[in-house]
Amino acid sequence: MRRPRPWLPLLFALPLVALAGGACDNRPRPVLASPVHGVFTDASSVLVTGTVAGSLTRFAELTVNGVPVPLSGRSFSATVPLDAAAVFNPIVAEVRRTDGTRARDRITVIAGPSIPDGGFSEMGVGMRLGDVGLDALESSLGAMVDLDLATLLPVGTVVVNDCFVTFFGCIGSAVVRIQNPPPTISSFGIAMDSVTSAVIGDVTVHDMRVNLFIDGSGVVPDCGLRLTAAATHIDGSYALSAHPVDPSNVDVSQATAPQVSFVSFDQTYTSGICDFPVLGDIVAAIIGDLEPTVVGGLEDYLADPDGAGPQDGPVAAAIETALAGISITGPIGEAIGVALEAPLFDVFEDPAGVTLDSDARITALMPIPGAPDLTASYHVDEAFPVFGATTPVGGLPYGLSLAISSSAFNQLLKAETESGLLRTSLTEIDLGAGPIPLVPGNLAPFLPQLGSMSPDTPLRLDVFPTLAPVVTGQPGPNGELADLRLGHVVANLVKVDNGQVLVSVAVDARVGLDVSFVAGQLAFLLGELTPANLRVTLLANRIGANDAQLTALLAFLVPELFPALAGSLGSFPIPSFLGFELSPVEVGKIGDFLALFADLVPAAP
């Protein structure tokens, strides 16, 4: 990786500076009519049409991508082959004039499949919670699950409704209800473990205290009863799936009926005659040990009320509410400043963890004026990855992984391009002693031709994309994580006072892309750009320089500028989940997806 050189923008600007040409130019110039710049196609070739504007008296020759093309009046057409491996296919129409000067028009065709603006990248993102992550979340989920026993067992809930004494019919029955004061607990915890097709959730409730009223009839009297238990275990398994109403969130349903057990269960009569001498013994003999009855009543109450229907059992509903915080959409979308929709298409549980598989739609949250409004993003057909218990390279355990496909990443690049990615303007240069204005007086030592120009004339170098960069799903040229292609990035040198473009160039490049952790953020790093992976097209030359020499010089200088562009690709903070920060473990690829692996650590207070 080359180090950025702050004086390189000066070298890029030097060949571009000179006096502007005449305001009126009727010399012949090509105008491409079709295809539209930035169009996607799966075809192996494309029909190019256009016209030659201006006076034809100075017209000498027309070429399209270097191949001579005849004129029909002012019109022309040509079939140009496309290279799918290159992705960005420039179409350059060039007119050579009788005086040897040249004029060009250029558009770029994108060879390959696409996802229309606003469409979904199917199976585009994934989030994996490993067993280590589930263990870390247990305390957090315990705090977020609203397991209020007074809510689960409200006053008036019927716990038992049975006949206790029969003799030629029922002669002693009772309806046992929750009564005031409402049930209480001191605390509870949740232990989770993933198994095939379910998550085991064991809820332990400490110091349960439940007040009951026995509404007896026949030989069973009315009595008050208090039940206590040092610990109450509510064990069950829960199936996770996409929520039927909001598929961005997880739906939790009861997979197996809850099993309730008590530790140090005790029952004490608090009112009535049930504890009177002799009579109390008779009542106790009639009613017996209530623990199995209460267990059965609680299990019935906590069970899923409608089986496979839309209703949830109380514990499943409480866990589902807590798991709403695990949605991919919120934390990541906020972190990278785009609109992210990630409806789940599957939730996969296995003995090593839980995978949330999502489609993805990424769009610009706040497009900026002047940025391209793009109609589609580049699609790469990739299989959804299979996550293991450890990272794919280092073999390290991890708590959480976030993975994104090349297609979804290209949607992100599209959204960021519409939001200002790769767009910059330079009015100052740094020669190593600090920034100085970009004016001819400071450039004259390097370009003597500027002597005829006012030394204080303000100049500006505008760099902006016309298309979104793409990743192809392949490794970079030098083994980087991703192969990044940039197509038709324009650099204009303009006079600030009147906005006149003195020189314009379009650049295509292939460069490697790596991802690293820098100061708590994910940062994108560009690899070295070689001349073999660079194409420079001179679009406008109003300074009278030799086209071939100017193009060759630019092709030499542009690679030197690319390390400094890593900053323009930006970085974003690593999001937090459920009150936990992500501590990086590994960045790499899992299958074809780019992936971040991290541990969950409690957020600083």
MARLUMTOR-274915 format. One line per field, with one value per residue (C-alpha): residue number from 1; residue in one letter; x, y, z. Coordinates in nm, 2 decimals, always signed. Layout:
pos <- NUM ...;
code <- a ...;
X <- X ...;
Y <- Y ...;
Z <- Z ...;
//
This chain:
pos <- 1 2 3 4 5 6 7 8 9 10 11 12 13 14 15 16 17 18 19 20 21 22 23 24 25 26 27 28 29 30 31 32 33 34 35 36 37 38 39 40 41 42 43 44 45 46 47 48 49 50 51 52 53 54 55 56 57 58 59 60 61 62 63 64 65 66 67 68 69 70 71 72 73 74 75 76 77 78 79 80 81 82 83 84 85 86 87 88 89 90 91 92 93 94 95 96 97 98 99 100 101 102 103 104 105 106 107 108 109 110 111 112 113 114 115 116 117 118 119 120 121 122 123 124 125 126 127 128 129 130 131 132 133 134 135 136 137 138 139 140 141 142 143 144 145 146 147 148 149 150 151 152 153 154 155 156 157 158 159 160 161 162 163 164 165 166 167 168 169 170 171 172 173 174 175 176 177 178 179 180 181 182 183 184 185 186 187 188 189 190 191 192 193 194 195 196 197 198 199 200 201 202 203 204 205 206 207 208 209 210 211 212 213 214 215 216 217 218 219 220 221 222 223 224 225 226 227 228 229 230 231 232 233 234 235 236 237 238 239 240 241 242 243 244 245 246 247 248 249 250 251 252 253 254 255 256 257 258 259 260 261 262 263 264 265 266 267 268 269 270 271 272 273 274 275 276 277 278 279 280 281 282 283 284 285 286 287 288 289 290 291 292 293 294 295 296 297 298 299 300 301 302 303 304 305 306 307 308 309 310 311 312 313 314 315 316 317 318 319 320 321 322 323 324 325 326 327 328 329 330 331 332 333 334 335 336 337 338 339 340 341 342 343 344 345 346 347 348 349 350 351 352 353 354 355 356 357 358 359 360 361 362 363 364 365 366 367 368 369 370 371 372 373 374 375 376 377 378 379 380 381 382 383 384 385 386 387 388 389 390 391 392 393 394 395 396 397 398 399 400 401 402 403 404 405 406 407 408 409 410 411 412 413 414 415 416 417 418 419 420 421 422 423 424 425 426 427 428 429 430 431 432 433 434 435 436 437 438 439 440 441 442 443 444 445 446 447 448 449 450 451 452 453 454 455 456 457 458 459 460 461 462 463 464 465 466 467 468 469 470 471 472 473 474 475 476 477 478 479 480 481 482 483 484 485 486 487 488 489 490 491 492 493 494 495 496 497 498 499 500 501 502 503 504 505 506 507 508 509 510 511 512 513 514 515 516 517 518 519 520 521 522 523 524 525 526 527 528 529 530 531 532 533 534 535 536 537 538 539 540 541 542 543 544 545 546 547 548 549 550 551 552 553 554 555 556 557 558 559 560 561 562 563 564 565 566 567 568 569 570 571 572 573 574 575 576 577 578 579 580 581 582 583 584 585 586 587 588 589 590 591 592 593 594 595 596 597 598 599 600 601 602 603 604 605;
code <- m r r p r p w l p l l f a l p l v a l a g g a c d n r p r p v l a s p v h g v f t d a s s v l v t g t v a g s l t r f a e l t v n g v p v p l s g r s f s a t v p l d a a a v f n p i v a e v r r t d g t r a r d r i t v i a g p s i p d g g f s e m g v g m r l g d v g l d a l e s s l g a m v d l d l a t l l p v g t v v v n d c f v t f f g c i g s a v v r i q n p p p t i s s f g i a m d s v t s a v i g d v t v h d m r v n l f i d g s g v v p d c g l r l t a a a t h i d g s y a l s a h p v d p s n v d v s q a t a p q v s f v s f d q t y t s g i c d f p v l g d i v a a i i g d l e p t v v g g l e d y l a d p d g a g p q d g p v a a a i e t a l a g i s i t g p i g e a i g v a l e a p l f d v f e d p a g v t l d s d a r i t a l m p i p g a p d l t a s y h v d e a f p v f g a t t p v g g l p y g l s l a i s s s a f n q l l k a e t e s g l l r t s l t e i d l g a g p i p l v p g n l a p f l p q l g s m s p d t p l r l d v f p t l a p v v t g q p g p n g e l a d l r l g h v v a n l v k v d n g q v l v s v a v d a r v g l d v s f v a g q l a f l l g e l t p a n l r v t l l a n r i g a n d a q l t a l l a f l v p e l f p a l a g s l g s f p i p s f l g f e l s p v e v g k i g d f l a l f a d l v p a a p;
X <- +0.00 +0.15 +0.15 -0.06 +0.15 -0.01 +0.17 +0.02 -0.29 -0.05 +0.11 -0.24 -0.34 -0.02 -0.07 -0.43 -0.36 -0.34 -0.55 -0.89 -0.98 -1.23 -1.59 -1.74 -1.62 -1.80 -1.54 -1.68 -1.74 -1.91 -2.23 -2.33 -2.71 -2.73 -2.70 -2.76 -2.46 -2.46 -2.70 -2.68 -2.69 -2.63 -2.57 -2.23 -2.24 -2.42 -2.54 -2.39 -2.55 -2.47 -2.41 -2.13 -2.22 -2.05 -1.91 -1.81 -1.56 -1.29 -1.40 -1.14 -1.23 -1.46 -1.37 -1.57 -1.34 -1.06 -1.24 -1.31 -1.69 -1.84 -2.08 -2.43 -2.49 -2.41 -2.52 -2.32 -2.38 -2.15 -2.18 -1.93 -1.84 -1.87 -1.64 -1.83 -1.52 -1.43 -1.78 -1.74 -1.71 -1.64 -1.77 -1.55 -1.65 -1.36 -1.35 -1.02 -1.02 -0.82 -0.59 -0.49 -0.70 -0.95 -1.28 -1.43 -1.76 -1.78 -2.04 -2.00 -2.20 -2.21 -2.19 -2.37 -2.69 -2.84 -3.08 -3.31 -3.32 -3.55 -3.52 -3.40 -3.07 -3.20 -3.02 -2.80 -2.70 -2.67 -2.62 -2.49 -2.52 -2.28 -2.31 -2.05 -2.28 -2.59 -2.41 -2.32 -2.67 -2.83 -2.78 -2.90 -3.21 -3.28 -3.29 -3.51 -3.75 -4.05 -4.11 -4.35 -4.51 -4.80 -4.85 -4.80 -5.03 -5.27 -5.50 -5.81 -5.63 -5.77 -5.50 -5.71 -6.08 -6.14 -6.34 -6.15 -6.41 -6.65 -6.91 -7.19 -7.10 -6.88 -6.92 -6.61 -6.47 -6.28 -6.18 -5.84 -5.76 -5.47 -5.56 -5.41 -5.14 -5.02 -4.75 -4.39 -4.04 -3.70 -3.52 -3.50 -3.25 -3.25 -3.01 -3.01 -2.85 -2.90 -2.99 -3.11 -3.42 -3.48 -3.33 -3.35 -3.46 -3.45 -3.60 -3.52 -3.75 -3.62 -3.82 -4.17 -4.45 -4.81 -5.13 -5.43 -5.79 -5.96 -6.32 -6.45 -6.79 -6.93 -6.68 -6.40 -6.40 -6.30 -5.94 -5.65 -5.32 -4.97 -4.73 -4.36 -4.06 -3.69 -3.66 -3.90 -3.77 -3.96 -3.79 -3.89 -3.76 -3.85 -3.85 -3.73 -3.86 -3.94 -4.21 -4.53 -4.62 -4.27 -4.02 -3.73 -3.78 -3.78 -4.09 -4.06 -4.30 -4.32 -4.15 -4.22 -4.46 -4.30 -4.19 -4.23 -4.05 -4.00 -3.71 -3.82 -4.19 -4.40 -4.78 -4.91 -5.28 -5.33 -5.70 -6.01 -6.04 -5.81 -5.54 -5.76 -5.66 -5.81 -6.01 -5.69 -5.56 -5.88 -5.86 -5.49 -5.58 -5.86 -5.66 -5.33 -4.99 -5.07 -4.73 -4.82 -5.15 -4.98 -4.72 -4.99 -5.18 -4.87 -4.77 -5.12 -5.12 -4.77 -4.84 -4.89 -5.26 -5.33 -5.05 -4.94 -5.17 -5.06 -5.08 -4.77 -4.73 -4.64 -4.27 -4.23 -4.39 -4.16 -3.85 -3.98 -4.01 -3.65 -3.52 -3.66 -3.34 -3.14 -3.29 -3.02 -3.19 -3.16 -2.80 -2.63 -2.84 -2.78 -2.41 -2.35 -2.61 -2.83 -3.18 -3.15 -3.43 -3.35 -3.65 -3.57 -3.62 -3.51 -3.38 -3.16 -3.08 -2.80 -2.59 -2.33 -2.56 -2.84 -2.82 -3.06 -3.08 -3.21 -3.28 -3.15 -3.26 -3.02 -3.10 -2.97 -3.11 -3.03 -2.90 -2.70 -2.76 -2.53 -2.46 -2.57 -2.92 -2.86 -3.12 -2.97 -2.67 -2.44 -2.56 -2.33 -2.49 -2.35 -2.46 -2.56 -2.27 -2.27 -2.14 -1.93 -1.85 -1.52 -1.39 -1.29 -0.93 -0.80 -1.03 -1.13 -1.46 -1.68 -2.00 -2.16 -2.09 -2.23 -2.19 -2.29 -2.30 -2.13 -2.47 -2.58 -2.24 -2.29 -2.63 -2.44 -2.18 -2.47 -2.64 -2.32 -2.24 -2.57 -2.49 -2.15 -1.90 -1.58 -1.69 -1.44 -1.31 -0.95 -0.88 -0.55 -0.25 +0.01 +0.37 +0.49 +0.50 +0.12 -0.16 -0.13 -0.39 -0.43 -0.34 -0.11 +0.15 +0.21 +0.22 +0.44 +0.77 +0.64 +0.46 +0.62 +0.33 +0.14 +0.33 +0.06 -0.20 -0.27 -0.07 -0.36 -0.64 -0.82 -0.84 -1.03 -1.00 -1.34 -1.35 -1.68 -1.83 -2.09 -2.14 -2.12 -1.81 -1.87 -1.72 -1.71 -1.70 -1.35 -1.03 -0.84 -0.55 -0.30 -0.51 -0.71 -1.05 -1.24 -1.20 -1.32 -1.40 -1.44 -1.60 -1.61 -1.48 -1.45 -1.18 -1.23 -1.00 -1.21 -1.16 -1.33 -1.44 -1.66 -1.67 -1.51 -1.38 -1.02 -0.95 -1.18 -1.08 -1.26 -1.09 -1.16 -0.97 -0.95 -0.80 -0.80 -1.02 -0.94 -1.13 -0.96 -1.04 -0.91 -1.00 -1.31 -1.44 -1.45 -1.23 -1.19 -0.84 -0.74 -0.46 -0.20 -0.32 -0.10 -0.10 -0.24 -0.55 -0.61 -0.78 -0.77 -0.97 -0.92 -1.27 -1.18 -0.85 -0.89 -0.53 -0.37 -0.16 -0.08 -0.36 -0.13 +0.13 -0.13 -0.31 +0.02 +0.12 -0.22 -0.20 +0.14 +0.02 -0.33 -0.20 -0.01 -0.33 -0.53 -0.39 -0.53 -0.88 -0.91 -1.03 -1.30 -1.44 -1.50 -1.55 -1.83 -1.86 -1.91 -2.27 -2.38 -2.65 -2.86 -2.63 -2.31 -2.02 -1.86 -1.50 -1.34 -1.21 -1.16 -1.25 -1.25 -1.48 -1.71 -1.79 -1.84 -1.96 -1.76 -1.78 -1.70 -1.66 -1.67 -1.72 -2.00 -1.87 -2.08 -2.09 -1.91 -2.15;
Y <- +0.00 +0.33 +0.62 +0.93 +1.21 +1.56 +1.72 +1.48 +1.68 +1.95 +1.72 +1.61 +1.97 +2.10 +1.96 +2.09 +2.46 +2.71 +2.98 +2.88 +2.87 +3.08 +3.10 +2.99 +2.66 +2.53 +2.26 +1.91 +1.71 +1.37 +1.34 +1.00 +0.94 +0.58 +0.37 +0.58 +0.64 +0.38 +0.14 -0.23 -0.51 -0.88 -0.87 -0.95 -0.63 -0.30 -0.09 +0.26 +0.56 +0.93 +1.23 +1.47 +1.83 +2.15 +2.23 +1.92 +2.12 +2.04 +1.68 +1.42 +1.09 +0.93 +0.63 +0.44 +0.27 +0.32 +0.16 +0.39 +0.44 +0.61 +0.89 +0.89 +1.26 +1.36 +1.03 +0.72 +0.37 +0.09 -0.24 -0.25 -0.58 -0.58 -0.74 -0.88 -0.93 -0.57 -0.46 -0.10 -0.08 +0.27 +0.38 +0.66 +0.84 +1.05 +1.30 +1.38 +1.72 +1.83 +2.04 +1.73 +1.82 +1.58 +1.59 +1.31 +1.20 +0.91 +0.70 +0.38 +0.06 -0.17 -0.54 -0.76 -0.82 -0.55 -0.48 -0.19 +0.11 +0.02 -0.35 -0.61 -0.79 -1.14 -1.32 -1.01 -0.98 -1.22 -1.19 -1.48 -1.51 -1.78 -1.96 -1.72 -1.44 -1.60 -1.65 -1.28 -1.17 -1.37 -1.09 -0.83 -1.02 -1.09 -0.71 -0.65 -0.94 -0.80 -1.11 -0.95 -1.23 -1.01 -0.97 -1.33 -1.44 -1.14 -1.13 -1.33 -1.60 -1.94 -2.18 -2.48 -2.57 -2.92 -3.16 -3.29 -3.52 -3.75 -3.98 -4.05 -3.72 -3.43 -3.33 -3.12 -2.89 -2.56 -2.29 -2.16 -1.80 -1.56 -1.29 -0.97 -0.88 -0.97 -1.24 -1.12 -1.24 -1.11 -1.17 -1.40 -1.50 -1.66 -1.92 -1.98 -2.25 -2.31 -2.65 -2.78 -2.58 -2.42 -2.22 -2.37 -2.10 -2.18 -1.91 -1.93 -1.72 -1.65 -1.62 -1.66 -1.56 -1.62 -1.55 -1.77 -1.79 -2.12 -2.08 -2.40 -2.57 -2.88 -3.02 -2.79 -2.46 -2.11 -2.03 -1.81 -1.98 -1.85 -2.04 -1.98 -2.13 -2.04 -2.10 -2.17 -2.32 -2.26 -2.46 -2.46 -2.44 -2.17 -2.16 -1.84 -1.72 -1.40 -1.20 -1.23 -0.86 -0.71 -0.95 -0.72 -0.86 -1.21 -1.40 -1.63 -1.92 -2.21 -2.51 -2.74 -2.70 -2.53 -2.75 -2.60 -2.72 -2.57 -2.57 -2.55 -2.53 -2.44 -2.38 -2.19 -2.12 -1.75 -1.72 -1.93 -2.25 -2.46 -2.46 -2.51 -2.81 -3.13 -2.96 -2.84 -3.19 -3.30 -3.02 -3.10 -3.46 -3.36 -3.10 -3.27 -3.14 -2.85 -2.85 -3.08 -2.90 -2.56 -2.70 -2.82 -2.49 -2.28 -2.50 -2.47 -2.09 -2.04 -2.27 -2.13 -2.05 -2.14 -2.38 -2.28 -1.98 -1.61 -1.59 -1.64 -1.78 -1.52 -1.62 -1.64 -1.30 -1.15 -1.29 -1.18 -0.82 -0.83 -0.98 -0.68 -0.51 -0.76 -0.64 -0.58 -0.28 -0.01 -0.03 -0.08 +0.16 +0.43 +0.36 +0.39 +0.67 +0.50 +0.36 -0.01 -0.26 -0.62 -0.84 -1.19 -1.48 -1.74 -1.79 -2.10 -2.25 -2.51 -2.64 -2.36 -2.06 -1.88 -1.73 -1.45 -1.45 -1.14 -0.98 -0.63 -0.30 -0.01 +0.33 +0.68 +0.85 +1.21 +1.23 +1.55 +1.79 +1.72 +1.36 +1.10 +0.96 +0.60 +0.36 +0.03 -0.14 -0.42 -0.77 -1.07 -1.41 -1.56 -1.84 -1.75 -1.86 -2.13 -2.00 -2.21 -2.19 -2.01 -1.75 -1.89 -1.77 -1.76 -2.03 -1.80 -1.82 -1.51 -1.38 -1.21 -1.19 -0.95 -1.05 -0.88 -1.01 -0.83 -0.73 -0.57 -0.41 -0.26 -0.13 +0.04 +0.19 +0.31 +0.48 +0.63 +0.76 +0.93 +1.08 +1.22 +0.94 +1.01 +1.37 +1.64 +1.98 +2.11 +2.48 +2.44 +2.22 +2.11 +2.11 +1.97 +2.30 +2.35 +2.42 +2.70 +2.83 +2.65 +2.95 +2.98 +3.18 +2.88 +2.64 +2.85 +2.69 +2.36 +2.48 +2.79 +2.83 +2.99 +3.31 +3.45 +3.39 +3.62 +3.46 +3.50 +3.34 +3.10 +2.75 +2.45 +2.07 +1.90 +1.52 +1.35 +1.01 +0.96 +0.59 +0.40 +0.18 -0.19 -0.50 -0.81 -1.08 -1.17 -1.10 -0.78 -0.77 -0.83 -1.06 -0.80 -0.89 -0.74 -0.64 -0.28 -0.12 +0.25 +0.36 +0.71 +0.91 +1.27 +1.52 +1.88 +2.17 +2.49 +2.86 +2.96 +3.30 +3.18 +2.80 +2.73 +2.38 +2.39 +2.02 +1.72 +1.36 +1.03 +0.76 +0.38 +0.18 -0.16 -0.17 -0.39 -0.31 -0.41 -0.35 -0.27 -0.14 +0.21 +0.40 +0.20 +0.23 +0.01 +0.18 +0.10 +0.08 +0.09 -0.12 -0.01 +0.09 -0.02 +0.12 -0.21 -0.16 +0.21 +0.38 +0.76 +0.93 +1.30 +1.45 +1.81 +1.99 +2.37 +2.45 +2.36 +2.08 +1.77 +1.51 +1.21 +1.36 +1.49 +1.16 +0.97 +1.21 +1.17 +0.79 +0.82 +1.05 +0.91 +0.59 +0.81 +0.97 +0.66 +0.59 +0.93 +0.82 +0.57 +0.85 +0.95 +0.59 +0.67 +0.47 +0.41 +0.33 -0.03 -0.05 -0.17 -0.43 -0.46 -0.25 -0.43 -0.30 -0.51 -0.59 -0.70 -1.05 -1.08 -0.92 -1.14 -1.34 -1.63 -1.80 -1.51 -1.26 -0.99 -1.05 -0.89 -1.12 -0.97 -1.04 -0.87 -0.66 -0.45 -0.09 +0.16 +0.33;
Z <- +0.00 -0.10 +0.14 +0.03 -0.10 -0.04 -0.33 -0.59 -0.66 -0.79 -1.04 -1.15 -1.21 -1.38 -1.73 -1.72 -1.68 -1.96 -2.12 -2.24 -2.60 -2.79 -2.66 -3.00 -3.15 -3.46 -3.53 -3.58 -3.27 -3.20 -3.00 -2.89 -2.89 -2.77 -2.57 -2.25 -2.03 -1.75 -1.90 -1.80 -2.05 -2.06 -2.44 -2.59 -2.80 -2.82 -3.11 -3.09 -3.27 -3.28 -3.49 -3.58 -3.48 -3.60 -3.94 -4.15 -4.36 -4.12 -4.06 -4.15 -3.98 -3.72 -3.50 -3.24 -2.99 -3.24 -3.53 -3.83 -3.89 -4.20 -4.18 -4.33 -4.36 -4.00 -3.85 -3.77 -3.61 -3.51 -3.32 -3.04 -2.86 -2.48 -2.22 -1.93 -1.73 -1.75 -1.63 -1.73 -2.11 -2.24 -2.58 -2.72 -3.04 -3.17 -3.45 -3.61 -3.78 -4.08 -3.86 -3.66 -3.35 -3.20 -3.02 -2.82 -2.66 -2.43 -2.25 -2.05 -2.08 -1.79 -1.90 -1.66 -1.46 -1.24 -0.96 -1.03 -0.80 -0.51 -0.58 -0.33 -0.33 -0.25 +0.03 +0.05 +0.42 +0.71 +1.08 +1.29 +1.67 +1.78 +2.11 +2.26 +2.15 +2.29 +2.62 +2.62 +2.54 +2.83 +3.09 +2.84 +2.74 +3.11 +3.16 +2.85 +2.88 +3.07 +3.28 +3.53 +3.72 +3.81 +3.43 +3.35 +3.64 +3.69 +3.98 +3.90 +3.70 +3.76 +3.86 +3.96 +3.89 +4.00 +4.20 +4.50 +4.66 +4.48 +4.64 +4.41 +4.24 +4.34 +4.70 +4.73 +4.46 +4.44 +4.21 +4.30 +4.18 +4.20 +4.46 +4.59 +4.66 +4.31 +4.26 +4.30 +4.23 +4.33 +4.00 +3.71 +3.44 +3.10 +2.97 +2.59 +2.38 +2.01 +1.88 +1.55 +1.44 +1.78 +2.07 +2.42 +2.66 +3.03 +3.25 +3.62 +3.85 +4.20 +4.52 +4.37 +4.60 +4.49 +4.69 +4.61 +4.72 +4.74 +4.65 +4.78 +4.77 +4.94 +5.19 +5.06 +5.26 +5.14 +5.23 +5.16 +5.05 +4.98 +4.76 +4.77 +4.59 +4.62 +4.24 +3.96 +3.64 +3.31 +3.05 +2.68 +2.33 +2.09 +1.71 +1.54 +1.20 +1.01 +1.17 +0.95 +0.99 +1.01 +0.85 +0.95 +1.30 +1.45 +1.54 +1.84 +1.88 +2.13 +1.98 +2.28 +2.57 +2.87 +3.16 +3.51 +3.82 +4.16 +4.42 +4.78 +4.71 +5.01 +5.07 +5.37 +5.44 +5.53 +5.60 +5.65 +5.84 +5.63 +5.89 +6.19 +6.41 +6.29 +6.02 +5.86 +5.85 +5.69 +5.43 +5.36 +5.31 +5.07 +4.87 +4.91 +4.78 +4.55 +4.38 +4.10 +4.05 +4.04 +3.80 +3.57 +3.59 +3.52 +3.22 +3.08 +3.13 +2.98 +2.68 +2.33 +2.33 +1.97 +1.86 +1.52 +1.51 +1.54 +1.92 +2.14 +2.48 +2.75 +2.77 +2.39 +2.35 +2.61 +2.44 +2.10 +2.23 +2.35 +2.02 +1.83 +1.92 +1.71 +1.39 +1.12 +0.98 +1.25 +1.38 +1.05 +0.85 +1.11 +1.12 +0.74 +0.68 +0.43 +0.42 +0.48 +0.47 +0.55 +0.57 +0.69 +0.45 +0.70 +1.05 +1.08 +1.42 +1.46 +1.75 +1.70 +1.68 +1.50 +1.15 +1.04 +0.66 +0.50 +0.17 +0.14 -0.01 +0.03 -0.10 -0.04 +0.26 +0.15 -0.21 -0.27 -0.56 -0.85 -0.76 -1.01 -0.98 -1.07 -1.20 -1.10 -0.92 -1.04 -0.94 -0.87 -0.83 -0.50 -0.27 +0.09 +0.32 +0.58 +0.92 +1.15 +1.52 +1.44 +1.20 +0.85 +0.86 +1.21 +1.35 +1.64 +1.83 +1.79 +1.93 +1.62 +1.25 +0.99 +0.63 +0.30 -0.05 -0.34 -0.48 -0.15 -0.12 -0.47 -0.36 -0.07 -0.31 -0.53 -0.24 -0.11 -0.46 -0.47 -0.13 -0.24 -0.24 -0.45 -0.50 -0.41 -0.52 -0.47 -0.45 -0.25 -0.29 -0.04 -0.15 +0.18 +0.37 +0.41 +0.17 -0.08 -0.34 -0.67 -0.89 -1.19 -0.99 -0.77 -1.07 -1.30 -1.19 -1.31 -1.62 -1.78 -2.02 -1.74 -1.79 -2.01 -1.74 -1.44 -1.16 -0.91 -1.13 -0.90 -1.03 -0.90 -0.97 -0.95 -0.92 -0.93 -1.03 -1.29 -1.20 -0.88 -0.82 -0.81 -0.66 -0.88 -0.61 -0.71 -0.51 -0.59 -0.83 -0.55 -0.34 -0.16 -0.02 -0.30 -0.67 -0.70 -1.03 -1.09 -1.42 -1.58 -1.29 -1.42 -1.33 -1.45 -1.42 -1.41 -1.38 -1.06 -1.19 -1.48 -1.43 -1.77 -1.80 -1.93 -1.94 -1.87 -1.84 -1.76 -1.57 -1.54 -1.29 -1.13 -0.78 -0.48 -0.17 +0.18 +0.50 +0.83 +1.18 +1.24 +1.56 +1.63 +1.27 +0.96 +0.70 +0.33 +0.20 -0.16 -0.30 -0.55 -0.90 -1.18 -1.54 -1.67 -1.46 -1.57 -1.86 -1.91 -2.18 -2.25 -2.30 -2.34 -2.41 -2.43 -2.35 -2.68 -2.54 -2.74 -2.67 -2.68 -2.45 -2.21 -2.19 -2.14 -1.86 -1.69 -1.71 -1.54 -1.26 -1.18 -1.01 -0.77 -0.66 -0.58 -0.22 -0.12 -0.25 +0.03 +0.26 +0.01 +0.02 +0.38 +0.70 +0.94 +1.31 +1.41 +1.53 +1.88 +1.95 +2.26 +2.47 +2.36 +2.16 +1.89 +1.96 +1.63 +1.59 +1.21 +0.88 +0.58 +0.36 +0.44 +0.12 -0.13 +0.13 +0.30 +0.67 +1.00 +1.30 +1.65 +2.02 +2.22 +2.51 +2.74 +2.64 +2.85 +3.10;
//
